[in-house]
């Protein structure tokens, strides 16, 4: 039994003839026709764009122009934004802690704290100045403790703000339509 293009034959499924659908789908009647119209309009637009913008030079045979796709970003998943923001804020917190540790170690090795202590003793003078030690106020343990507290607060705030931003973007995109993005293929 041969079929011609565009012709469908009915097959029997458990004794009943199978339903035939031409251009409609089971969920949306007329969707197939709408899809055909949109595809043909897009193809016409693509052909018009490629023939009008063709360079005056002759193209090599077989050379293709880069493909373009216009997309609209209408929804961002808040859960994935939250996971990503949490991971990035953890990384930023670790970088902050390590960088503060390195800076304070370099300052200690360079003798900055001893120099500050000596300067305070020279300025103030007397027996009170000999008991002054700047590391009691900005020592490594205090600074690292403060840095860890700030990093933990930063992780919580950055994660919350990014997730809230995703919710706000989704509401704005529902009202305004989202952001249009044009993607092109590399040559």
LINHU-V443485 format. One record per residue. PHI is phi as a letter, one per 40 degrees, with the letter a starting at -180 (NA if undefined). PSI is psi in radians with two decimals (999 if undefined). Layout:
phi = {PHI:PHI}
psi = {PSI:PSI}
//
This chain:
phi = {NA:b:b:c:d:g:b:b:b:c:b:c:b:f:g:b:c:c:c:b:b:c:b:b:b:c:c:b:c:g:c:c:c:c:c:c:c:c:c:c:c:c:c:c:c:c:c:c:c:c:c:c:c:c:c:c:c:c:c:c:c:g:c:b:c:c:c:b:b:b:b:b:c:b:a:b:c:c:c:c:c:c:c:c:c:c:c:c:c:c:c:c:c:c:c:c:c:c:c:c:c:c:c:c:c:c:c:c:c:c:g:c:c:c:c:c:d:c:c:c:c:c:c:c:g:g:c:c:c:c:c:c:b:c:c:c:b:b:c:d:c:c:c:c:c:c:c:c:c:c:c:c:c:c:c:c:c:c:c:c:c:c:c:c:c:c:c:c:c:c:c:c:c:c:c:b:h:g:b:c:b:b:b:b:c:c:c}
psi = {2.13:2.52:2.39:2.72:2.36:-0.11:2.39:2.56:2.56:2.32:2.70:2.32:2.02:0.80:-0.16:2.60:2.49:2.47:2.54:2.39:2.30:-1.37:0.07:2.68:2.96:-0.50:-0.61:1.86:2.38:-0.02:-0.66:-0.73:-0.72:-0.71:-0.74:-0.75:-0.74:-0.72:-0.70:-0.64:-0.69:-0.67:-0.72:-0.74:-0.69:-0.77:-0.74:-0.70:-0.64:-0.52:-0.59:-0.64:0.27:2.35:2.75:-0.37:2.71:2.43:2.63:2.57:2.32:-0.12:2.39:2.60:2.68:2.46:2.61:2.54:2.24:2.13:2.74:2.17:1.82:-0.24:2.40:2.27:2.01:-0.56:-0.78:-0.60:-0.72:-0.77:-0.78:-0.77:-0.66:-0.80:-0.78:-0.63:-0.57:-0.78:-0.73:-0.66:-0.74:-0.74:-0.71:-0.80:-0.78:-0.72:-0.68:-0.71:-0.77:-0.77:-0.79:-0.59:-0.72:-0.72:-0.68:-0.73:-0.51:-0.16:0.38:-0.72:-0.69:-0.67:-0.72:-0.75:-0.78:-0.71:-0.74:-0.71:-0.67:-0.68:-0.86:-0.82:3.06:-3.07:-0.43:-0.58:-0.45:-0.40:-0.09:2.31:2.05:-0.46:-0.24:-0.43:-0.71:0.77:2.97:-0.77:-0.73:-0.80:-0.72:-0.65:-0.78:-0.70:-0.69:-0.70:-0.80:-0.67:-0.71:-0.77:-0.69:-0.69:-0.82:-0.82:-0.75:-0.69:-0.78:-0.75:-0.71:-0.72:-0.75:-0.67:-0.66:-0.75:-0.75:-0.67:-0.73:-0.69:-0.73:-0.66:-0.55:-0.58:-0.72:-0.25:-0.17:-2.98:2.30:2.34:2.34:2.13:2.38:2.63:2.44:2.65:999}
//
